[in-house]
Amino acid sequence: MKKLVIVMSAMLMLMRVGMAGAQAAPSGGPAAARPTVQKQTVCPVMGGEVNRDLFADFDGKRVYFCCKGCPAVFKQDPAKYIAKLEKDGW
């Protein structure tokens, strides 16, 4: 019985060490290279709270809007609004 307790304790300790190592991100890896990007919460056209059902895709990015009129305005000069979002950390 005593040997079983010792073996189980050793296994638990090894599992903890392995799990702690798996959770740590390697320094200089892909996760470290990516900048932190915020979730878009504000419409780039009118500044209102976004509606996740109203969006347009541009240059591989999905942009959300607050009302049905904003996508048409966005499509007239998308680079202007993308720059505004990027400036705000998006």
Order of alpha helices (4+ residues) and beta strands (2+ residues): alpha-alpha-beta-beta-alpha-alpha
